Amino acid sequence: DSDVLSQLVADANGGSISASAFVDKMKLDSVGMWLQQIGMDDEPIIMDYMFAPENSDQILAVKFTLDHQLVTISWES
């Protein structure tokens, strides 16, 4: 929301907003479990992170295997 953006800009103190500061403000929006057939899906756990979901449809999708190994991080909308 605009308060979060204002705080990020203020914290940057005239500089660039760091990636870590931006990511710290992201909120977990949903967790998906996609179990079609055991062993058939390399990324059955998907965690969708959003920044200001009321203003944007942009998602950072973090995908894991069943044994919690990171598969991919992708930007989706």
Salt bridges, closest charged atoms under 4 A:
GLU43 OE2 - LYS63 NZ 3.50
GLU76 OE2 - LYS63 NZ 3.60
